[in-house]
Amino acid sequence: MKIETVHLVYFSATYTTRKVAREVARVVGGRVVEHDVTCRLPEGETVSCGEGELLLAAAPVYAGRIPGRMAEALKAFRGDGTPAITVCVYGNRDYDDALVELQDCVEAQGFRAVAAGAFIGRHCIFPDVAAGRPDDGDMKKVAAFADECASLLAATDDVRLLPALKVKGNRPYKQGGASTFCPTGDESKCVKCLTCARLCPTGAIPEAAPCATDSKKCIACGRCIVVCPHGARMFRGEAYAAFGAKFKAAFSARREPETFFPAR
């Protein structure tokens, strides 16, 4: 099977998932069409993927699940036994049911999941955990995963004849939940440029008060922190610091990527 077009669909608040997914797409080869659903859902669009095309769905892991926006966005894509690769990126704790959920989402849309990978990136709430990741070693493993995906696809005429892909995770999925912590702005640094408000995936930052955060909307993705040009937004507070110290102690041991292919 020759892949001519890769439809790369990703949610990437801190751009880490995008970095991993772009490398997979690059190594697999073909023309890459990006669908960044971090801040925008496809509006009334249906993207049909057929012969010579591949869906690459990539998402971060929040509390063991993929973001709801990613699950919703994938409903706009349609396959007809079209191959799909799923990728999740997590902050060194665990990816729990994220890969299972991604697989279910793409297969519900007519795609056939042929490979999956779970990779590590810096934790979005506690950035001292997995700091600097994905590092060079991680990116080499991303490339190796993509190369194996390309070889599998090249050797397969009809992906529907491949054994069903089995990934780590559970059905029903674990219960998702909101984070206890939300980033806020520093009044002494904020210049009210509203970059954070414009780029927040959930609209949790009011333009009238950009140092504030609507805790009912915030998903603690860290987008506002990485896009603020003045370093005004961050997680803060005594409770955050105390919990962060415990989280770092529990989850700082280096974890390695895990990949899944059909049983041979």
N, C-alpha and C positions, 0 to 999 in steps of 0.2 A: 504494500500500500504506500503510495507516494503522497506525502502531506504537502499540499501547496499553500494552504492558508491556516494559520493558527488564530483562533479567536481567544484572546487572553482577557478573561473577566476577573477583576480583582477588587477587593476592598482593602485599602492600605492606608490607615490613618497616619502612621509615622514613616511611611514609604519603605519600610523593611520588607513587607510582603511583596511589594512591587519589585524590589531589587531581586529577590529570589525568583519570582515568577518570570521576570524578563530574562533571567539567565537560562531558565528551563526552555523558554520559547526560542531563545537565540540558538541554543545547541540543537534543539529538535529540528530547526530549520523551517523554511517557508516564509511567506509573507505574513507578518504579524499585524493583526488588527486589535488594538487595545480598547477595552471597555472598562473604564474606571468608574465603579459604582459607589465609591466612598461617599461622595456628596450628592450624587444624582442617580436616581433610578431611571431606567429606560422608560420613556413616556409614550405609551401607545405604540411602542415598537415591538416587532417580533423579528428576531434574527434566526433565520433558518440555516442550519449547517448540514451540508450534504457531502457528496463524494469529494475526496481530496481535502477535506477540512477536519480540523481537530479543535476541540474545546479544551482550554486550559483554565480551570477554575481555582483561584487561590484566595485564601482568607486567613486572617489572624484568628487566634483562639482567645475568647473571652469567657472565663469561668467554665471552660471545658466545652464550649459551643462556638459555632460561627456567628458572626453578627447577623441580626435579623434582616438587615438591609441586603446582605449578600444572598440569603435564602430567597428573599423576595425578588431580587434582580434576576436570579437564574430562571425565574418563571418566564422571562421574555425570550429565552433561547430554546430553539427546537432542534432536535436531532432525529435521525432515522437510522438507528444503529450506528450513529457517528461516534468515533472514539473520543474519550475524554480522559484527561489526566487531572487529578485533584491534588492540591498542595495546601497544607496548613503551616503556619508559623506561630510558634508559642514561646513563652518567656521562661523556659527551663523548668517549669513546674511539671506540667503534664498537658497533653492535648486531649485527653479523655475521649469524648465522643465526636470531636470535630470532623475527623476523616469519614466516619460512618455517616454523619449528617450531610457532608458534602457529596458523598457518593449517592446517597438517597435522593438528594436534590437534582443532581444531573441525570440520574437514571429515570426519575419521574418525568423528565422532559424528553425522553427518547434517546438519550446518549448511552453509550456502553463504557463504563469505567474500566480502563485497561492498566492503570498504574496510579500509585498514590505515594506521597512523601510528606513526612512531618519534619520540619526543620526548626532550628532555634534562632531566635532573635532577642535582642535586649528587651527586658520586661518593660511594658509601657507604663506601669504604675510605680514599680520599684526598680529604677534604672541601674542600680548597682548590681542587680541580678542579671547574669549573662551580658554584662557590659562588653561592648565591642563586637558582639555577635549580630549577624553571621560574620565570622572571621574568614581568613584565607582558607583555612582547613574546611570550614563549612561550605564555602563557595565551590571548592573542588568537588565536594560530595554532591552538591547541587548539580554541577556539570556532569558528573558521572551518572547520576540518576537520569538526567535528561538524555544522555548518550544511550543508556540502556533502553529508555522509552523509544528513542528513534530506531534502534535496532529491532525492537519488538514489532513496531509498526511496519518497518520495511519488510519483515519476514512474514507478515500476516496479510492475507487477501481479504478476509472478512472477520472483523473483530468479534462478531457475534458468535463465532465458533470457538473463541477462547474460553477457558474455564472461568467461572465467575470469580471476580476479584474479592478477596477477603482481607479486610483491614482490621486493625485493633479498635475496639470500641463496643458500645452497647446500644441495644434497642430494647425498650424505650431509652431515649437520651437522658442524661442527667438533667436535673432542673437547673435552668439558667438563673442568674440573679444579678441584681444591680450591685455595683461596687459601693463600698462604704465611703470611699473617698472621691472627691472631685477636685480638679485643679481650680485655682482662683488667681486673680491678677493682683499685682503689686501696684498700688496707686502711685508710688514714687517713680516707677519705671514706665507705666502705661502712658502712651501718647494718644490713645484713642484712634489708632489707625484703622481699627476694626477688622484687621486681617483674621484674627481668631474667630470673630463672629461670622465672617463670610465663609470661612473654611471649616467650621464645625459641622461634622456630618449630621448631627441631630438638632441643630439650631438651639443649643443649650445656652448660648451666650447672648444676652440682650445687647443690642447696639446702643441703647441708651445708657447702659451700665456695663461696659465690657470687662470690668474686673470681677463681676459677679458670675455665677453659674447656676443654672436651673438644675438642681440635683435630681429632679424627676425625669429630665431628658438626658442628662449626661451619662455616657457609657464608659467614662474613664479611659478613652482610647489614646489620649495623649496628643491628639492632633494639634490642639491649641498651643501646647508647649513647644512643639518642634517648628511651628510656623511663625510664632511671635518673633519679630525682628529685633525686639528689645529685651528678650528674656524676662518678660514681666509675669508670665503665667507659670505656675508649678503646683505640685501637690505640697501641702504644708500642714503644720499643726502638730501638737504633741502626740495625739493619738496615731496620726500617720507615721511619725518617726518611731514610735514604740512598736507598732505593728510591723513596720518595715524592717526593723532590726531582727525581729523574730522570723520574718519571711526570708530574709537574706540568710540567716543561719540554717534554715531548714532546706532551702532550695538553691544553694550556690554550687553544689557539686556538679561538675560539668556533665551534661547529658549530650548524647550524640543523635544525629538524624536517624530516622527509621524510614525505610522504603518498602513498598509492597508491589508485587507483580503476580499475575496469574500463576497458579501452581503448574509446574511443568511435569 
